[in-house]
Amino acid sequence: MTSAASYARILGANERINLGFVGLRSRGEALVKSTLSVGGSGVGIPAICDVDSRVLDTAGASILAATGQAPAADADFRRMAGNPDIDAVVIATPDHTHAPFAIMAMQAGKHVYVEKPCSYNARECELLVEAQQRTGRVVQMGNQQRSAPTTIAAIGAIHNGAIGRPYMGKAWYSNKRGSIGTGQAVPVPDWLDWDLWQGPAPRRSYRDNYVHYNWHWFRHWGTGEINNNALHELDICRWALGVGLPDRVTSSGGRFHFQDDWEFYDTQVASYDYAGDCSITWEGRSCNDLKFFGRGRGATIHGTEGSMLIDRNGYIRYDLAGNEVERVDEGATSATTDVVGEGPLVDFHFRNYFDVIRGNGVLHSPIDEGAVSTLMCHLGNIAQDVGRTLEIDTTTGRILGDEQAMAAWSREYQDGWSPEA
């Protein structure tokens, strides 16, 4: 974690923080609600950005009703990033724009809250960290469970020996996603700026099953279920075990449930080995909703004297025989497997972000930490794609002795959009 004192300051402790939001549907709408709830009069939203004109209209109206101020609306983030009225930006756009937008904002002197995953590829993780270190901006990733009081307590208890020496983390995700079908070439809707939606990605023709959500499952823009959801619980496992990058990564699975345009995996088991000292495994089933412990997502941490189950809504500690010895609930319920993810953890995460911008406290998910968990997910996909175990340089995260695997480290960008730290 990084202390507020290490950041270049632009605001006093009691000054108003003005935010620009890019991406206002679904998750972005939830982030606006949380900001208005947590920030109160100490936070303003003078600018919003989205490539869907319908969303700009509805979001602008709701912000005006809540604050009495109509935000400036724009479809092009490049213009909004340079807005001198903005102190920080909140990015809730498709994955392929996260890092380019965040870097652009930092270069314009803005603090950044960027939804997970913080990058579309491994190279962008490196670029994000380099940009934050150079600019000194406050950059928080949206893995909001890092700010959950019960999770913080559970991790503290594990680090203080509550389950002995922890040596294994198991994370899971199960859902009942339907088929995305076979897309058809159709005219771009009149409400969508398709060129700006593609942004950094080389241009593709529009099809009717890309926008707004299914881009997650197309490699040209998305990063698959592992980055969409595994990142949260892999991050918790890594935090609990006190580890960084793994020595080896393996993955198995496929697109098994439906035959359609989905290009990633609906079933995946990714494993991360740490030099024989401990291991982390994620099991993802996007289209089969059988739960573990009655939960669609969560993590268990196993040690020499017991185990801990941790999810967004609390934790349970077990002894070695599997008997429950302690249960702590969060007190307010957060969504777990919908596409919005509303709940109190978002409020906690934003409160932490605003505090650090004002010079108080410690950032719960600074970008150098967020980038490690994001990179783990990218490595899981690469291991699955090449069909073999990856050996990893634990200092840099780069793949050793495998040119084919390293070819996936970065991507080609549309002219004029390549991110540069």
C-alpha positions as CSV (number, residue, x, y, z in Angstrom):
1,M,0.0,0.0,0.0
2,T,1.1,3.6,-0.6
3,S,0.7,6.5,1.8
4,A,-0.9,9.8,0.9
5,A,2.3,11.6,1.7
6,S,4.0,10.0,-1.3
7,Y,1.7,11.7,-3.7
8,A,2.0,15.1,-5.3
9,R,-0.8,17.2,-3.7
10,I,-3.3,19.3,-5.6
11,L,-6.0,19.6,-3.0
12,G,-6.3,20.7,0.6
13,A,-7.9,18.4,3.2
14,N,-11.3,20.1,3.0
15,E,-11.4,21.1,-0.6
16,R,-14.1,19.9,-3.0
17,I,-13.0,17.1,-5.4
18,N,-14.4,17.5,-8.9
19,L,-14.8,14.3,-10.8
20,G,-15.2,13.5,-14.5
21,F,-17.0,10.2,-15.3
22,V,-16.3,8.2,-18.4
23,G,-18.6,5.2,-19.0
24,L,-22.1,5.8,-17.5
25,R,-24.1,2.6,-18.1
26,S,-24.4,-0.3,-15.6
27,R,-21.3,-0.2,-13.5
28,G,-20.6,3.4,-14.3
29,E,-24.1,4.3,-13.1
30,A,-23.5,2.5,-9.8
31,L,-20.2,4.4,-9.3
32,V,-22.0,7.8,-9.9
33,K,-24.6,6.8,-7.2
34,S,-21.9,5.8,-4.8
35,T,-20.0,9.0,-5.4
36,L,-23.0,11.2,-4.7
37,S,-23.8,9.1,-1.6
38,V,-20.3,9.1,-0.1
39,G,-19.0,12.5,-1.3
40,G,-21.9,14.7,-0.5
41,S,-21.2,18.4,-0.9
42,G,-17.4,17.6,-0.9
43,V,-17.6,16.0,-4.4
44,G,-18.8,17.5,-7.6
45,I,-19.4,15.9,-11.1
46,P,-18.8,18.8,-13.5
47,A,-18.2,16.6,-16.6
48,I,-19.4,13.2,-18.0
49,C,-18.4,11.2,-21.1
50,D,-20.0,8.4,-23.0
51,V,-20.2,7.3,-26.6
52,D,-23.9,6.4,-26.1
53,S,-25.8,9.7,-26.5
54,R,-28.9,8.2,-24.7
55,V,-26.8,7.5,-21.6
56,L,-25.3,11.0,-21.6
57,D,-28.8,12.5,-21.5
58,T,-30.1,10.3,-18.7
59,A,-27.0,10.5,-16.6
60,G,-26.8,14.3,-17.0
61,A,-30.4,14.6,-15.9
62,S,-29.9,12.5,-12.8
63,I,-26.7,14.4,-11.8
64,L,-28.5,17.7,-12.3
65,A,-31.4,16.5,-10.1
66,A,-29.0,15.3,-7.4
67,T,-26.6,18.2,-7.3
68,G,-28.3,21.2,-8.9
69,Q,-25.4,21.3,-11.5
70,A,-25.7,20.1,-15.0
71,P,-22.4,18.4,-16.0
72,A,-20.7,19.2,-19.3
73,A,-21.3,16.2,-21.6
74,D,-18.9,14.9,-24.3
75,A,-18.5,11.7,-26.3
76,D,-14.7,12.0,-26.6
77,F,-12.7,11.3,-23.5
78,R,-9.6,13.0,-25.0
79,R,-11.3,16.3,-24.6
80,M,-12.7,15.6,-21.2
81,A,-9.3,14.5,-19.9
82,G,-8.0,18.0,-20.5
83,N,-10.9,19.8,-18.7
84,P,-9.3,22.1,-16.1
85,D,-12.4,21.9,-13.9
86,I,-11.7,18.2,-13.2
87,D,-9.4,16.9,-10.4
88,A,-9.9,13.2,-11.0
89,V,-11.5,10.8,-13.4
90,V,-13.5,7.7,-12.9
91,I,-13.2,5.1,-15.7
92,A,-15.9,2.5,-16.1
93,T,-15.5,1.8,-19.9
94,P,-14.8,-1.5,-21.8
95,D,-11.5,-3.1,-20.8
96,H,-9.5,-2.1,-23.9
97,T,-9.8,1.6,-23.0
98,H,-9.0,1.4,-19.2
99,A,-5.2,1.8,-19.4
100,P,-5.0,4.3,-22.3
101,F,-7.7,6.5,-20.6
102,A,-6.0,6.3,-17.2
103,I,-2.6,7.2,-18.6
104,M,-4.1,10.0,-20.6
105,A,-5.7,11.3,-17.5
106,M,-2.6,11.1,-15.4
107,Q,-0.6,13.0,-18.1
108,A,-3.3,15.7,-17.9
109,G,-2.6,16.0,-14.1
110,K,-5.7,14.0,-13.0
111,H,-6.1,11.4,-10.2
112,V,-7.7,8.2,-11.5
113,Y,-10.2,5.6,-10.3
114,V,-10.1,2.8,-12.9
115,E,-12.4,-0.2,-12.8
116,K,-10.9,-3.6,-12.9
117,P,-9.1,-5.0,-14.9
118,C,-6.8,-2.0,-15.0
119,S,-5.4,-3.1,-18.4
120,Y,-6.3,-5.0,-21.5
121,N,-2.9,-6.7,-21.7
122,A,0.2,-7.3,-19.7
123,R,2.2,-4.4,-21.2
124,E,-0.4,-1.9,-20.1
125,C,0.1,-3.0,-16.5
126,E,3.7,-1.9,-16.8
127,L,2.7,1.3,-18.5
128,L,0.2,2.2,-15.8
129,V,2.6,1.7,-13.0
130,E,5.3,3.7,-14.8
131,A,2.8,6.6,-15.4
132,Q,1.7,6.7,-11.8
133,Q,5.3,6.7,-10.5
134,R,6.2,9.5,-12.9
135,T,3.2,11.7,-12.3
136,G,2.6,11.0,-8.6
137,R,-1.2,10.8,-9.1
138,V,-3.5,8.9,-6.8
139,V,-4.6,5.8,-8.8
140,Q,-7.0,3.3,-7.3
141,M,-8.3,0.2,-9.0
142,G,-11.9,-0.8,-8.5
143,N,-11.4,-4.1,-6.7
144,Q,-13.7,-2.8,-3.9
145,Q,-13.4,-5.8,-1.6
146,R,-10.0,-4.4,-0.6
147,S,-12.0,-1.8,1.4
148,A,-14.5,-4.2,3.0
149,P,-14.1,-3.9,6.8
150,T,-14.8,-7.7,7.3
151,T,-12.3,-8.6,4.6
152,I,-9.7,-6.3,6.1
153,A,-10.3,-7.9,9.5
154,A,-10.1,-11.4,8.0
155,I,-6.8,-10.8,6.3
156,G,-5.5,-9.2,9.5
157,A,-6.5,-12.3,11.5
158,I,-4.8,-14.6,8.9
159,H,-1.6,-12.6,9.0
160,N,-1.7,-12.8,12.8
161,G,-1.9,-16.6,12.8
162,A,-5.7,-17.3,13.0
163,I,-5.4,-20.4,10.7
164,G,-1.7,-21.1,11.3
165,R,0.6,-20.8,8.3
166,P,-1.6,-20.1,5.3
167,Y,-0.5,-22.1,2.2
168,M,-3.4,-22.4,-0.2
169,G,-6.0,-20.1,-1.7
170,K,-9.0,-21.3,-3.7
171,A,-11.2,-18.8,-5.5
172,W,-14.3,-19.5,-7.5
173,Y,-17.0,-17.9,-9.6
174,S,-20.2,-19.5,-11.0
175,N,-23.1,-17.9,-12.9
176,K,-25.8,-18.8,-15.4
177,R,-24.9,-16.6,-18.4
178,G,-26.8,-17.4,-21.6
179,S,-25.6,-17.7,-25.2
180,I,-24.6,-14.5,-27.0
181,G,-25.6,-16.1,-30.3
182,T,-24.1,-15.4,-33.7
183,G,-23.7,-11.7,-34.5
184,Q,-25.0,-10.1,-37.7
185,A,-23.5,-7.2,-39.5
186,V,-25.9,-4.3,-39.1
187,P,-25.8,-0.5,-39.4
188,V,-24.3,1.2,-36.3
189,P,-27.1,2.6,-34.1
190,D,-27.6,6.3,-34.4
191,W,-27.0,6.7,-30.6
192,L,-23.6,5.1,-30.7
193,D,-20.2,6.6,-31.8
194,W,-18.7,3.4,-32.9
195,D,-15.3,4.9,-33.8
196,L,-14.9,6.4,-30.3
197,W,-16.2,3.2,-28.7
198,Q,-13.3,1.3,-30.4
199,G,-10.8,3.9,-29.3
200,P,-7.4,2.3,-29.0
201,A,-8.4,-1.0,-30.8
202,P,-7.8,-1.4,-34.5
203,R,-11.1,-0.9,-36.4
204,R,-13.7,-3.6,-36.9
205,S,-17.1,-3.5,-38.5
206,Y,-20.1,-3.3,-36.2
207,R,-22.1,-6.4,-35.3
208,D,-25.3,-6.6,-33.3
209,N,-23.9,-8.7,-30.4
210,Y,-21.0,-6.5,-29.3
211,V,-22.5,-3.6,-27.5
212,H,-23.0,-3.0,-24.6
213,Y,-22.0,-6.0,-22.5
214,N,-20.9,-8.9,-24.7
215,W,-17.6,-7.2,-25.7
216,H,-16.2,-9.0,-22.6
217,W,-16.1,-12.2,-24.5
218,F,-14.4,-10.9,-27.7
219,R,-10.7,-10.9,-27.7
220,H,-10.4,-7.6,-29.7
221,W,-11.9,-5.6,-26.7
222,G,-12.4,-7.9,-23.7
223,T,-10.3,-10.0,-21.4
224,G,-12.7,-12.9,-20.6
225,E,-14.3,-14.1,-17.3
226,I,-11.0,-14.4,-15.5
227,N,-10.3,-10.7,-15.7
228,N,-14.0,-9.8,-15.4
229,N,-14.5,-11.7,-12.2
230,A,-11.6,-13.9,-11.0
231,L,-9.5,-10.9,-10.5
232,H,-11.4,-10.0,-7.3
233,E,-11.0,-13.3,-5.5
234,L,-7.5,-14.0,-6.8
235,D,-6.6,-10.6,-5.4
236,I,-8.0,-11.6,-2.0
237,C,-6.1,-14.9,-2.1
238,R,-2.8,-13.2,-2.9
239,W,-3.4,-10.6,-0.2
240,A,-4.1,-13.3,2.4
241,L,-1.1,-15.4,1.5
242,G,1.2,-12.3,1.4
243,V,2.5,-13.1,-2.1
244,G,3.1,-11.2,-5.4
245,L,3.7,-12.8,-8.8
246,P,3.8,-16.6,-9.1
247,D,6.7,-18.7,-10.4
248,R,4.4,-20.9,-12.6
249,V,1.0,-20.5,-14.2
250,T,-1.2,-23.3,-15.7
251,S,-4.8,-23.2,-17.0
252,S,-7.3,-25.6,-18.5
253,G,-10.8,-25.2,-19.8
254,G,-12.7,-24.0,-22.9
255,R,-15.9,-22.7,-24.3
256,F,-18.0,-25.7,-23.5
257,H,-21.5,-24.7,-22.7
258,F,-22.7,-23.0,-25.9
259,Q,-21.5,-22.9,-29.5
260,D,-21.7,-19.2,-30.4
261,D,-19.5,-16.2,-30.9
262,W,-18.0,-16.2,-27.4
263,E,-14.2,-16.3,-27.9
264,F,-12.9,-16.8,-24.4
265,Y,-13.7,-19.6,-21.9
266,D,-16.9,-20.3,-20.0
267,T,-15.1,-22.9,-18.0
268,Q,-11.6,-22.4,-16.7
269,V,-9.3,-23.6,-13.9
270,A,-6.2,-21.4,-13.5
271,S,-3.5,-22.3,-11.0
272,Y,-0.6,-20.3,-9.6
273,D,2.4,-21.8,-7.9
274,Y,4.7,-19.9,-5.6
275,A,8.0,-21.9,-5.5
276,G,6.4,-24.8,-3.6
277,D,5.6,-22.5,-0.6
278,C,1.9,-22.0,-1.5
279,S,-0.6,-22.0,-4.3
280,I,-3.7,-20.2,-5.6
281,T,-6.4,-21.7,-7.8
282,W,-9.4,-20.1,-9.5
283,E,-12.3,-22.1,-10.8
284,G,-14.7,-20.3,-13.1
285,R,-18.0,-21.6,-14.5
286,S,-19.8,-18.8,-16.4
287,C,-22.8,-20.9,-17.5
288,N,-23.3,-23.4,-14.7
289,D,-24.5,-21.9,-11.4
290,L,-23.7,-24.6,-8.9
291,K,-22.4,-22.7,-5.9
292,F,-19.7,-23.5,-3.3
293,F,-20.8,-22.9,0.3
294,G,-24.0,-21.5,-1.2
295,R,-22.1,-18.6,-2.8
296,G,-21.6,-17.8,-6.5
297,R,-18.2,-16.3,-5.7
298,G,-15.7,-16.3,-2.9
299,A,-12.4,-17.5,-1.6
300,T,-11.2,-20.0,0.9
301,I,-7.7,-19.7,2.5
302,H,-6.3,-22.9,4.0
303,G,-3.6,-23.1,6.7
304,T,-1.9,-25.4,9.1
305,E,-4.5,-24.8,11.8
306,G,-7.7,-24.1,9.9
307,S,-9.3,-22.3,7.1
308,M,-11.1,-19.1,6.3
309,L,-14.0,-18.4,3.9
310,I,-14.1,-14.8,2.7
311,D,-16.6,-13.2,0.4
312,R,-17.9,-9.7,-0.1
313,N,-20.4,-10.1,2.7
314,G,-18.3,-11.4,5.5
315,Y,-16.1,-14.3,6.6
316,I,-16.2,-17.7,8.4
317,R,-13.3,-19.3,10.2
318,Y,-13.1,-23.1,10.4
319,D,-10.9,-25.4,12.5
320,L,-8.9,-28.2,10.8
321,A,-11.9,-30.6,11.1
322,G,-14.0,-28.2,9.2
323,N,-16.1,-27.0,12.2
324,E,-17.2,-23.4,12.1
325,V,-15.6,-21.4,15.0
326,E,-16.3,-17.8,14.0
327,R,-18.6,-16.0,11.6
328,V,-18.6,-12.2,11.0
329,D,-21.1,-10.6,8.6
330,E,-20.5,-7.3,6.8
331,G,-23.9,-6.0,7.9
332,A,-25.0,-4.7,4.6
333,T,-25.3,-6.9,1.5
334,S,-23.3,-6.3,-1.7
335,A,-24.2,-7.8,-5.1
336,T,-22.0,-10.7,-6.2
337,T,-22.8,-12.0,-9.7
338,D,-24.9,-9.4,-11.5
339,V,-23.4,-6.9,-14.0
340,V,-23.6,-3.8,-11.8
341,G,-22.1,-4.8,-8.5
342,E,-23.7,-2.2,-6.2
343,G,-23.3,-2.3,-2.5
344,P,-21.5,-0.8,0.5
345,L,-18.1,-1.9,-0.5
346,V,-18.1,0.5,-3.4
347,D,-18.9,3.3,-0.9
348,F,-16.0,2.2,1.3
349,H,-13.6,2.1,-1.6
350,F,-14.6,5.6,-2.8
351,R,-14.3,7.0,0.7
352,N,-10.8,5.7,0.9
353,Y,-10.0,7.2,-2.5
354,F,-11.3,10.6,-1.6
355,D,-9.5,10.5,1.7
356,V,-6.1,9.9,0.1
357,I,-6.6,12.6,-2.6
358,R,-7.2,15.0,0.4
359,G,-3.9,13.7,2.0
360,N,-5.4,11.3,4.6
361,G,-4.8,7.6,5.1
362,V,-3.5,4.8,2.9
363,L,-4.8,3.8,-0.5
364,H,-6.3,0.3,-0.3
365,S,-5.7,-0.7,-3.9
366,P,-2.9,1.4,-5.4
367,I,-2.2,0.7,-9.0
368,D,1.0,-1.2,-8.4
369,E,-0.9,-3.7,-6.4
370,G,-3.9,-3.8,-8.7
371,A,-1.6,-4.3,-11.7
372,V,-0.1,-7.5,-10.1
373,S,-3.6,-9.1,-9.7
374,T,-4.6,-8.0,-13.2
375,L,-1.4,-9.5,-14.6
376,M,-2.1,-12.8,-12.9
377,C,-5.4,-13.0,-14.9
378,H,-3.6,-12.1,-18.2
379,L,-1.1,-14.9,-17.5
380,G,-3.9,-17.3,-16.8
381,N,-5.4,-16.6,-20.2
382,I,-2.1,-16.8,-22.0
383,A,-1.4,-20.2,-20.3
384,Q,-4.8,-21.4,-21.5
385,D,-4.2,-20.1,-25.0
386,V,-0.8,-21.8,-25.5
387,G,-1.8,-24.9,-23.7
388,R,1.2,-25.3,-21.4
389,T,2.7,-24.1,-18.1
390,L,4.3,-20.7,-18.1
391,E,7.5,-20.0,-16.1
392,I,7.4,-16.5,-14.7
393,D,10.1,-14.0,-13.8
394,T,8.7,-13.0,-10.3
395,T,10.3,-9.6,-10.4
396,T,8.8,-8.4,-13.7
397,G,6.0,-10.9,-14.4
398,R,7.4,-11.6,-17.8
399,I,7.2,-15.1,-19.3
400,L,10.5,-17.0,-19.5
401,G,11.7,-19.0,-22.5
402,D,8.4,-18.9,-24.5
403,E,8.3,-16.5,-27.4
404,Q,4.9,-17.6,-28.5
405,A,3.5,-16.8,-25.0
406,M,5.3,-13.5,-24.8
407,A,3.8,-12.5,-28.2
408,A,0.5,-11.9,-26.3
409,W,2.2,-9.4,-23.9
410,S,1.0,-6.4,-25.9
411,R,-1.2,-5.5,-28.9
412,E,-1.4,-3.4,-32.0
413,Y,-3.2,0.0,-31.5
414,Q,-5.2,2.2,-33.7
415,D,-3.1,5.1,-35.1
416,G,-2.9,7.9,-32.6
417,W,-4.2,5.8,-29.6
418,S,-1.1,3.9,-28.4
419,P,-0.6,4.5,-24.7
420,E,2.8,5.9,-23.7
421,A,3.8,6.1,-20.0
